[in-house]
Amino acid sequence: MDAPSPYLVGPYAPTPEEVALDCTPIVGAVPTDLRGAYVRNGPNPQFAPRGRYHWFDGDGMLHAAWFEGGRARYANRYVRTAAFEREAAAGRALWSGIMEPLRDNPRDMPYKDAANTDVCFHDGALIATYYVGGTPMRVHPRTLAPLGGGVAGAPARFSAHAKVDPATGELFCFDFGPRPPFLRYAVVGPGGRDPHTVPLEVGGPRLPHDMCFTKKHALLMDLPIHFDLEQMEKGRWRTTFRRDVPARFAILPRRGTAVRWFEAEPCYVYHAANAWDDGDAVVMVGCRVDDPLPAPDPADGPHAIAMANLRVRARLWRWRFDLATGRTEERCLDDRNTEFPAIAGGFRGQRTRFAYNVTLATTRTLGFDGLVKYDTDTGHAEHLPLGPGRFGSEMAFAPREGATAEDDGYLVTFVRDEAEGRSELWILDARQLTAGPIARLHVPARVPLGFHATWVTGRDLDAVA
């Protein structure tokens, strides 16, 4: 029998139970001016997978910590997608993942819609989303109870990395697929008001992963990872990286249709930190990947392709798109391998100075072994290693109660300590990252490594019944 996927063991092994428990201090104490919720999404298969497992295949599970009055409580819960419920009723896995042919999967849903990638807060609910597009799943931000699928006014399906404007409450999202229109942008206001959708002209099936907005514009990406059409016809997931094709970035008015395309050097962008208007230009800061599809290592056996897909080498990068001249300027801000950027969410869409990234470990599997605070004006970085055997999650910035400055607040992240066999919740001062955590809390459940996170303010929680 083949060895299990490395993404099903060790710090990645799924946790079997849904729990709700208090967190207890290991070192320090929860600040009394920290109020709100840190929520992280990630894969957690409820049944043994069929065939070769890719980390992106597992069922979505939300892990949340709520802070108030100097205390913290934790809960986790599966995202109740339609696919999750069908497998729960069958008592076994019904889908194989992206490493296997589609022929034995349910015909009405060839790829399992797992809602395991990202999570954001919009219109009174958490929204869990899937990286290749699926039904957005609404979840109660106080209890993680399911609230059903779909967002009023938005497309029935959209990809991970939808963005919410904190000033207007609008949700920005995109969807893509194997048939025209291959890429579609949408924005919708709270309560489903004023929906606006625009198809974008790209030359065929693409695999975009993120988007941005500014006060005036939306920014989407047409990057040179193309689907292999011949393999798609055979029911196989196969992509190629076209080094001879430029990266393209679409900029259009937030609620307009006039699209401007800008070209840059070939690359892939998994995650952008933020974008903003700068006079007659739009600036975007994100993580640029030079080689998104590295060659598989035969030593990884049947899991070699999946392992190679997750062997990420990214650098913090700045693009400037000049709306007056049509020119693109780009430059590297830092050469270390970092990804999963977070910012102060209340400043999204406007000029920001700071980004909070994770460093990518030099392990066989994708893991986060350190935290970085970037000054994106200068590229200066403050780096905090997590320590041997410790792996973190994407951070969320949590403003202090009453804060007005961009970095006046805390950074929150889950940390898995494999040496101690426990999961922790770390709280750090965003202005003193290298001083280490001001509090380390014991999470009385195992939190596997996962993907993206968000912060829900105490004020937003107060407004939810």
Secondary structure as a PSIPRED ss2 file (coil, helix, strand):
# PSIPRED VFORMAT (PSIPRED V4.0)

   1 M C   1.000  0.000  0.000
   2 D C   1.000  0.000  0.000
   3 A C   1.000  0.000  0.000
   4 P C   1.000  0.000  0.000
   5 S C   1.000  0.000  0.000
   6 P H   0.000  1.000  0.000
   7 Y H   0.000  1.000  0.000
   8 L H   0.000  1.000  0.000
   9 V C   1.000  0.000  0.000
  10 G H   0.000  1.000  0.000
  11 P H   0.000  1.000  0.000
  12 Y H   0.000  1.000  0.000
  13 A C   1.000  0.000  0.000
  14 P C   1.000  0.000  0.000
  15 T C   1.000  0.000  0.000
  16 P C   1.000  0.000  0.000
  17 E C   1.000  0.000  0.000
  18 E C   1.000  0.000  0.000
  19 V C   1.000  0.000  0.000
  20 A E   0.000  0.000  1.000
  21 L E   0.000  0.000  1.000
  22 D E   0.000  0.000  1.000
  23 C C   1.000  0.000  0.000
  24 T E   0.000  0.000  1.000
  25 P E   0.000  0.000  1.000
  26 I E   0.000  0.000  1.000
  27 V E   0.000  0.000  1.000
  28 G E   0.000  0.000  1.000
  29 A C   1.000  0.000  0.000
  30 V C   1.000  0.000  0.000
  31 P C   1.000  0.000  0.000
  32 T C   1.000  0.000  0.000
  33 D C   1.000  0.000  0.000
  34 L C   1.000  0.000  0.000
  35 R C   1.000  0.000  0.000
  36 G E   0.000  0.000  1.000
  37 A E   0.000  0.000  1.000
  38 Y E   0.000  0.000  1.000
  39 V E   0.000  0.000  1.000
  40 R E   0.000  0.000  1.000
  41 N C   1.000  0.000  0.000
  42 G C   1.000  0.000  0.000
  43 P E   0.000  0.000  1.000
  44 N C   1.000  0.000  0.000
  45 P C   1.000  0.000  0.000
  46 Q C   1.000  0.000  0.000
  47 F C   1.000  0.000  0.000
  48 A C   1.000  0.000  0.000
  49 P C   1.000  0.000  0.000
  50 R E   0.000  0.000  1.000
  51 G C   1.000  0.000  0.000
  52 R C   1.000  0.000  0.000
  53 Y C   1.000  0.000  0.000
  54 H C   1.000  0.000  0.000
  55 W H   0.000  1.000  0.000
  56 F H   0.000  1.000  0.000
  57 D H   0.000  1.000  0.000
  58 G C   1.000  0.000  0.000
  59 D C   1.000  0.000  0.000
  60 G E   0.000  0.000  1.000
  61 M E   0.000  0.000  1.000
  62 L E   0.000  0.000  1.000
  63 H E   0.000  0.000  1.000
  64 A E   0.000  0.000  1.000
  65 A E   0.000  0.000  1.000
  66 W E   0.000  0.000  1.000
  67 F E   0.000  0.000  1.000
  68 E E   0.000  0.000  1.000
  69 G C   1.000  0.000  0.000
  70 G C   1.000  0.000  0.000
  71 R E   0.000  0.000  1.000
  72 A E   0.000  0.000  1.000
  73 R E   0.000  0.000  1.000
  74 Y E   0.000  0.000  1.000
  75 A E   0.000  0.000  1.000
  76 N E   0.000  0.000  1.000
  77 R E   0.000  0.000  1.000
  78 Y E   0.000  0.000  1.000
  79 V C   1.000  0.000  0.000
  80 R C   1.000  0.000  0.000
  81 T C   1.000  0.000  0.000
  82 A H   0.000  1.000  0.000
  83 A H   0.000  1.000  0.000
  84 F H   0.000  1.000  0.000
  85 E H   0.000  1.000  0.000
  86 R H   0.000  1.000  0.000
  87 E H   0.000  1.000  0.000
  88 A H   0.000  1.000  0.000
  89 A H   0.000  1.000  0.000
  90 A H   0.000  1.000  0.000
  91 G C   1.000  0.000  0.000
  92 R C   1.000  0.000  0.000
  93 A C   1.000  0.000  0.000
  94 L C   1.000  0.000  0.000
  95 W C   1.000  0.000  0.000
  96 S E   0.000  0.000  1.000
  97 G C   1.000  0.000  0.000
  98 I C   1.000  0.000  0.000
  99 M C   1.000  0.000  0.000
 100 E C   1.000  0.000  0.000
 101 P C   1.000  0.000  0.000
 102 L C   1.000  0.000  0.000
 103 R C   1.000  0.000  0.000
 104 D C   1.000  0.000  0.000
 105 N C   1.000  0.000  0.000
 106 P C   1.000  0.000  0.000
 107 R C   1.000  0.000  0.000
 108 D C   1.000  0.000  0.000
 109 M C   1.000  0.000  0.000
 110 P C   1.000  0.000  0.000
 111 Y C   1.000  0.000  0.000
 112 K C   1.000  0.000  0.000
 113 D C   1.000  0.000  0.000
 114 A C   1.000  0.000  0.000
 115 A C   1.000  0.000  0.000
 116 N C   1.000  0.000  0.000
 117 T C   1.000  0.000  0.000
 118 D E   0.000  0.000  1.000
 119 V E   0.000  0.000  1.000
 120 C E   0.000  0.000  1.000
 121 F E   0.000  0.000  1.000
 122 H E   0.000  0.000  1.000
 123 D C   1.000  0.000  0.000
 124 G C   1.000  0.000  0.000
 125 A E   0.000  0.000  1.000
 126 L E   0.000  0.000  1.000
 127 I E   0.000  0.000  1.000
 128 A E   0.000  0.000  1.000
 129 T E   0.000  0.000  1.000
 130 Y E   0.000  0.000  1.000
 131 Y C   1.000  0.000  0.000
 132 V C   1.000  0.000  0.000
 133 G C   1.000  0.000  0.000
 134 G E   0.000  0.000  1.000
 135 T C   1.000  0.000  0.000
 136 P C   1.000  0.000  0.000
 137 M E   0.000  0.000  1.000
 138 R E   0.000  0.000  1.000
 139 V E   0.000  0.000  1.000
 140 H C   1.000  0.000  0.000
 141 P C   1.000  0.000  0.000
 142 R C   1.000  0.000  0.000
 143 T C   1.000  0.000  0.000
 144 L C   1.000  0.000  0.000
 145 A C   1.000  0.000  0.000
 146 P E   0.000  0.000  1.000
 147 L E   0.000  0.000  1.000
 148 G E   0.000  0.000  1.000
 149 G E   0.000  0.000  1.000
 150 G C   1.000  0.000  0.000
 151 V C   1.000  0.000  0.000
 152 A C   1.000  0.000  0.000
 153 G C   1.000  0.000  0.000
 154 A C   1.000  0.000  0.000
 155 P C   1.000  0.000  0.000
 156 A C   1.000  0.000  0.000
 157 R C   1.000  0.000  0.000
 158 F E   0.000  0.000  1.000
 159 S E   0.000  0.000  1.000
 160 A C   1.000  0.000  0.000
 161 H C   1.000  0.000  0.000
 162 A C   1.000  0.000  0.000
 163 K E   0.000  0.000  1.000
 164 V E   0.000  0.000  1.000
 165 D C   1.000  0.000  0.000
 166 P C   1.000  0.000  0.000
 167 A C   1.000  0.000  0.000
 168 T C   1.000  0.000  0.000
 169 G C   1.000  0.000  0.000
 170 E C   1.000  0.000  0.000
 171 L E   0.000  0.000  1.000
 172 F E   0.000  0.000  1.000
 173 C E   0.000  0.000  1.000
 174 F E   0.000  0.000  1.000
 175 D E   0.000  0.000  1.000
 176 F E   0.000  0.000  1.000
 177 G C   1.000  0.000  0.000
 178 P C   1.000  0.000  0.000
 179 R C   1.000  0.000  0.000
 180 P C   1.000  0.000  0.000
 181 P C   1.000  0.000  0.000
 182 F C   1.000  0.000  0.000
 183 L E   0.000  0.000  1.000
 184 R E   0.000  0.000  1.000
 185 Y E   0.000  0.000  1.000
 186 A E   0.000  0.000  1.000
 187 V E   0.000  0.000  1.000
 188 V E   0.000  0.000  1.000
 189 G C   1.000  0.000  0.000
 190 P H   0.000  1.000  0.000
 191 G H   0.000  1.000  0.000
 192 G H   0.000  1.000  0.000
 193 R C   1.000  0.000  0.000
 194 D C   1.000  0.000  0.000
 195 P C   1.000  0.000  0.000
 196 H E   0.000  0.000  1.000
 197 T E   0.000  0.000  1.000
 198 V E   0.000  0.000  1.000
 199 P E   0.000  0.000  1.000
 200 L E   0.000  0.000  1.000
 201 E C   1.000  0.000  0.000
 202 V C   1.000  0.000  0.000
 203 G C   1.000  0.000  0.000
 204 G C   1.000  0.000  0.000
 205 P C   1.000  0.000  0.000
 206 R E   0.000  0.000  1.000
 207 L C   1.000  0.000  0.000
 208 P C   1.000  0.000  0.000
 209 H C   1.000  0.000  0.000
 210 D C   1.000  0.000  0.000
 211 M C   1.000  0.000  0.000
 212 C E   0.000  0.000  1.000
 213 F E   0.000  0.000  1.000
 214 T C   1.000  0.000  0.000
 215 K C   1.000  0.000  0.000
 216 K C   1.000  0.000  0.000
 217 H E   0.000  0.000  1.000
 218 A E   0.000  0.000  1.000
 219 L E   0.000  0.000  1.000
 220 L E   0.000  0.000  1.000
 221 M E   0.000  0.000  1.000
 222 D E   0.000  0.000  1.000
 223 L C   1.000  0.000  0.000
 224 P C   1.000  0.000  0.000
 225 I E   0.000  0.000  1.000
 226 H E   0.000  0.000  1.000
 227 F E   0.000  0.000  1.000
 228 D C   1.000  0.000  0.000
 229 L H   0.000  1.000  0.000
 230 E H   0.000  1.000  0.000
 231 Q H   0.000  1.000  0.000
 232 M H   0.000  1.000  0.000
 233 E H   0.000  1.000  0.000
 234 K C   1.000  0.000  0.000
 235 G C   1.000  0.000  0.000
 236 R C   1.000  0.000  0.000
 237 W C   1.000  0.000  0.000
 238 R C   1.000  0.000  0.000
 239 T E   0.000  0.000  1.000
 240 T E   0.000  0.000  1.000
 241 F E   0.000  0.000  1.000
 242 R C   1.000  0.000  0.000
 243 R C   1.000  0.000  0.000
 244 D C   1.000  0.000  0.000
 245 V C   1.000  0.000  0.000
 246 P C   1.000  0.000  0.000
 247 A E   0.000  0.000  1.000
 248 R E   0.000  0.000  1.000
 249 F E   0.000  0.000  1.000
 250 A E   0.000  0.000  1.000
 251 I E   0.000  0.000  1.000
 252 L E   0.000  0.000  1.000
 253 P E   0.000  0.000  1.000
 254 R C   1.000  0.000  0.000
 255 R C   1.000  0.000  0.000
 256 G C   1.000  0.000  0.000
 257 T C   1.000  0.000  0.000
 258 A C   1.000  0.000  0.000
 259 V C   1.000  0.000  0.000
 260 R E   0.000  0.000  1.000
 261 W E   0.000  0.000  1.000
 262 F E   0.000  0.000  1.000
 263 E E   0.000  0.000  1.000
 264 A E   0.000  0.000  1.000
 265 E C   1.000  0.000  0.000
 266 P C   1.000  0.000  0.000
 267 C C   1.000  0.000  0.000
 268 Y E   0.000  0.000  1.000
 269 V E   0.000  0.000  1.000
 270 Y E   0.000  0.000  1.000
 271 H E   0.000  0.000  1.000
 272 A E   0.000  0.000  1.000
 273 A E   0.000  0.000  1.000
 274 N E   0.000  0.000  1.000
 275 A E   0.000  0.000  1.000
 276 W E   0.000  0.000  1.000
 277 D E   0.000  0.000  1.000
 278 D E   0.000  0.000  1.000
 279 G C   1.000  0.000  0.000
 280 D C   1.000  0.000  0.000
 281 A E   0.000  0.000  1.000
 282 V E   0.000  0.000  1.000
 283 V E   0.000  0.000  1.000
 284 M E   0.000  0.000  1.000
 285 V E   0.000  0.000  1.000
 286 G E   0.000  0.000  1.000
 287 C E   0.000  0.000  1.000
 288 R E   0.000  0.000  1.000
 289 V E   0.000  0.000  1.000
 290 D C   1.000  0.000  0.000
 291 D C   1.000  0.000  0.000
 292 P C   1.000  0.000  0.000
 293 L C   1.000  0.000  0.000
 294 P C   1.000  0.000  0.000
 295 A C   1.000  0.000  0.000
 296 P C   1.000  0.000  0.000
 297 D C   1.000  0.000  0.000
 298 P H   0.000  1.000  0.000
 299 A H   0.000  1.000  0.000
 300 D H   0.000  1.000  0.000
 301 G H   0.000  1.000  0.000
 302 P H   0.000  1.000  0.000
 303 H H   0.000  1.000  0.000
 304 A H   0.000  1.000  0.000
 305 I H   0.000  1.000  0.000
 306 A H   0.000  1.000  0.000
 307 M H   0.000  1.000  0.000
 308 A H   0.000  1.000  0.000
 309 N H   0.000  1.000  0.000
 310 L C   1.000  0.000  0.000
 311 R C   1.000  0.000  0.000
 312 V C   1.000  0.000  0.000
 313 R C   1.000  0.000  0.000
 314 A E   0.000  0.000  1.000
 315 R E   0.000  0.000  1.000
 316 L E   0.000  0.000  1.000
 317 W E   0.000  0.000  1.000
 318 R E   0.000  0.000  1.000
 319 W E   0.000  0.000  1.000
 320 R E   0.000  0.000  1.000
 321 F E   0.000  0.000  1.000
 322 D E   0.000  0.000  1.000
 323 L C   1.000  0.000  0.000
 324 A C   1.000  0.000  0.000
 325 T C   1.000  0.000  0.000
 326 G C   1.000  0.000  0.000
 327 R C   1.000  0.000  0.000
 328 T E   0.000  0.000  1.000
 329 E E   0.000  0.000  1.000
 330 E E   0.000  0.000  1.000
 331 R E   0.000  0.000  1.000
 332 C E   0.000  0.000  1.000
 333 L E   0.000  0.000  1.000
 334 D E   0.000  0.000  1.000
 335 D C   1.000  0.000  0.000
 336 R C   1.000  0.000  0.000
 337 N C   1.000  0.000  0.000
 338 T E   0.000  0.000  1.000
 339 E E   0.000  0.000  1.000
 340 F E   0.000  0.000  1.000
 341 P E   0.000  0.000  1.000
 342 A E   0.000  0.000  1.000
 343 I C   1.000  0.000  0.000
 344 A C   1.000  0.000  0.000
 345 G H   0.000  1.000  0.000
 346 G H   0.000  1.000  0.000
 347 F H   0.000  1.000  0.000
 348 R C   1.000  0.000  0.000
 349 G C   1.000  0.000  0.000
 350 Q C   1.000  0.000  0.000
 351 R C   1.000  0.000  0.000
 352 T C   1.000  0.000  0.000
 353 R C   1.000  0.000  0.000
 354 F E   0.000  0.000  1.000
 355 A E   0.000  0.000  1.000
 356 Y E   0.000  0.000  1.000
 357 N E   0.000  0.000  1.000
 358 V E   0.000  0.000  1.000
 359 T E   0.000  0.000  1.000
 360 L E   0.000  0.000  1.000
 361 A C   1.000  0.000  0.000
 362 T C   1.000  0.000  0.000
 363 T C   1.000  0.000  0.000
 364 R C   1.000  0.000  0.000
 365 T C   1.000  0.000  0.000
 366 L C   1.000  0.000  0.000
 367 G C   1.000  0.000  0.000
 368 F E   0.000  0.000  1.000
 369 D E   0.000  0.000  1.000
 370 G E   0.000  0.000  1.000
 371 L E   0.000  0.000  1.000
 372 V E   0.000  0.000  1.000
 373 K E   0.000  0.000  1.000
 374 Y E   0.000  0.000  1.000
 375 D E   0.000  0.000  1.000
 376 T C   1.000  0.000  0.000
 377 D C   1.000  0.000  0.000
 378 T C   1.000  0.000  0.000
 379 G C   1.000  0.000  0.000
 380 H E   0.000  0.000  1.000
 381 A E   0.000  0.000  1.000
 382 E E   0.000  0.000  1.000
 383 H E   0.000  0.000  1.000
 384 L E   0.000  0.000  1.000
 385 P E   0.000  0.000  1.000
 386 L C   1.000  0.000  0.000
 387 G C   1.000  0.000  0.000
 388 P C   1.000  0.000  0.000
 389 G C   1.000  0.000  0.000
 390 R E   0.000  0.000  1.000
 391 F E   0.000  0.000  1.000
 392 G E   0.000  0.000  1.000
 393 S C   1.000  0.000  0.000
 394 E C   1.000  0.000  0.000
 395 M C   1.000  0.000  0.000
 396 A E   0.000  0.000  1.000
 397 F E   0.000  0.000  1.000
 398 A E   0.000  0.000  1.000
 399 P E   0.000  0.000  1.000
 400 R C   1.000  0.000  0.000
 401 E C   1.000  0.000  0.000
 402 G C   1.000  0.000  0.000
 403 A C   1.000  0.000  0.000
 404 T C   1.000  0.000  0.000
 405 A C   1.000  0.000  0.000
 406 E C   1.000  0.000  0.000
 407 D C   1.000  0.000  0.000
 408 D C   1.000  0.000  0.000
 409 G E   0.000  0.000  1.000
 410 Y E   0.000  0.000  1.000
 411 L E   0.000  0.000  1.000
 412 V E   0.000  0.000  1.000
 413 T E   0.000  0.000  1.000
 414 F E   0.000  0.000  1.000
 415 V E   0.000  0.000  1.000
 416 R E   0.000  0.000  1.000
 417 D E   0.000  0.000  1.000
 418 E C   1.000  0.000  0.000
 419 A C   1.000  0.000  0.000
 420 E C   1.000  0.000  0.000
 421 G C   1.000  0.000  0.000
 422 R E   0.000  0.000  1.000
 423 S E   0.000  0.000  1.000
 424 E E   0.000  0.000  1.000
 425 L E   0.000  0.000  1.000
 426 W E   0.000  0.000  1.000
 427 I E   0.000  0.000  1.000
 428 L E   0.000  0.000  1.000
 429 D E   0.000  0.000  1.000
 430 A C   1.000  0.000  0.000
 431 R C   1.000  0.000  0.000
 432 Q C   1.000  0.000  0.000
 433 L H   0.000  1.000  0.000
 434 T H   0.000  1.000  0.000
 435 A H   0.000  1.000  0.000
 436 G C   1.000  0.000  0.000
 437 P C   1.000  0.000  0.000
 438 I C   1.000  0.000  0.000
 439 A E   0.000  0.000  1.000
 440 R E   0.000  0.000  1.000
 441 L E   0.000  0.000  1.000
 442 H E   0.000  0.000  1.000
 443 V E   0.000  0.000  1.000
 444 P C   1.000  0.000  0.000
 445 A C   1.000  0.000  0.000
 446 R C   1.000  0.000  0.000
 447 V C   1.000  0.000  0.000
 448 P C   1.000  0.000  0.000
 449 L C   1.000  0.000  0.000
 450 G C   1.000  0.000  0.000
 451 F C   1.000  0.000  0.000
 452 H C   1.000  0.000  0.000
 453 A E   0.000  0.000  1.000
 454 T E   0.000  0.000  1.000
 455 W E   0.000  0.000  1.000
 456 V E   0.000  0.000  1.000
 457 T E   0.000  0.000  1.000
 458 G H   0.000  1.000  0.000
 459 R H   0.000  1.000  0.000
 460 D H   0.000  1.000  0.000
 461 L H   0.000  1.000  0.000
 462 D H   0.000  1.000  0.000
 463 A C   1.000  0.000  0.000
 464 V C   1.000  0.000  0.000
 465 A C   1.000  0.000  0.000
